[in-house]
Amino acid sequence: MEALFGPTLIGKTGQIPTSSLNSRFILVYFGAYWCPPCRGFTPKLGMFYDSINSGSKQVEIVYISRDKTPDQFDDYYSEMPWLALPYEDKSRIAALGIRYQIQQIPCLILIDNQGNMKRNTCRMDVTNKGPNCLNDWEQALLR
């Protein structure tokens, strides 16, 4: 994961070693403060994240910002309970967008432990199936 995200991510308590990413499901969330569909989806994703992880941590999300300014990033990330790639890491943000062929935001993808994209419809999964989507994600990881 370090090759993908760098040595550290941002967490609510400060920097988190990327090596600590060990959840069953790792999702990458591309979004931005200025994007109305993102502003609608992020609260739903937050409720999903909190409910799925209420017992034990099953899902981790890494936010990849398409925000235009550091202030936009800070304001928007303050609403999120998960991890984020540092806003300043523009080259890595661009490389991830290319690697995963991100055409539009919001975009939520499932990756495996090697960083391979296993499912790119996770936004629809969360919206339409809620916690029941974990079965689909489990199958995707097995492929």
N, C-alpha and C positions, 0 to 999 in steps of 0.2 A: 504493500500500500504506500510505502514511502516514495517509491518511484513515481507513483501516480499523484500523490497529494503533497509531497515534500515531508520534511521531518516533523513538522508540528501543524496542528490545526487550532482554530480558536474555539474555546468552549466557554461556558458561562462563568467559569472561575478563572479564566486566563488560558494560557497555552496548554494544549494537550498533546502528548506524543502521538504521532500517527500510528505508531506500533501498538497503541492501546485499542485500536479498532478491532474488536473481536465479536461483534454481534452476529447472530445467525443470518440476518439480512442487512446488507449495506446498500443504502439508496443514495443516489446523487441527485440533488435538486438544483436545477438551473432556474433562476428567477431574478426579479428586480422589483424594487420599490415602485418605479414609475409605470409598471405593467398592470393594468386593471385586472386581467385574468389571474395574475399572480396574487394580487391583493385579495381576490375572492377565494383562491385555492389555499393559500398559506394557513388561514385559521382552521380550515377543515383538516389539513395535513397535521397541524398542531394537535387537534383533538384526537386524531387517529394515533399519532405518535405517543401521546400520553396514555391513551387507553390500552394500546398494544403492550406498552412497557410498564404497566401498573404493577404487574406481579414480578416478573423478571425481565431484564433487558433482552428483547428479541430483535429490535430494529434500531439501527443507527442511520442517521441522515447527515450528509455533508452538503452544505449549501454552497453553491458556486454562483457568486454574485455577477449580475450583469448591470448592477447599479452604475450610475454615471458619476457619482461623487462619493467620497468617504462618508459624508454626513448622511446621504441616502442609505448607504450600507449600514451604518451604525443604527439609524432609526429603524430600518427594516429588520435587521438581525436581532434587535432587542425584543422583537415579537416572537422569536423562534427559540424553542427549547433544545435544539440539536447543535451540531458542530458546524463550522464554516471554514472554508479556505480563506486565508487572509486576503482582504480586498486588494492589497498592494501587489499581490502575486499575479500580475497581469499576464505574464508569459505562460504560466501554468493554467490560468483560466482559459486563455485562448487555445492552448494545446488540448485541454479537456473537451472544449467545444468541438474542435476538429476531430479528435479521436472518436467521440460518441456521435458525431454528425448531427449536432443540435441545430435544428432549423428554426425553432420557435420556442418561446417560453410562455408559461411554465412548462418544464419538462422534468419528469421524475423517472429515473432509471434504476434498475437493479443490477448490481455488479457482483461478480464472485470474488474470492480472495486474491485472485491474480489480476483483478481489475477489468476482466472481460465483461462486456455488457451481456446480460442474460435475458433482460426484458426491458422494453422501452415504453410500455403502456401502463406504467405504475400509477400515473396520475388518474387515469380512467379506472384502474383497479380500486384505488382508494375511494374515489368518488362513488363508484357504482356498487362495490362489494364490501367496503369497509374491512373489518378484521378477517372476513372470509377469504380475502385475496391471498392470505399467507399460504394457503394450499397451492394456489397457482404459482406463487413465488418458489415454493419448495420444489415443485416439479421443474420449474425453469432452471434452478440451480443444478438439478440432476442431469440436465441435457448437456 
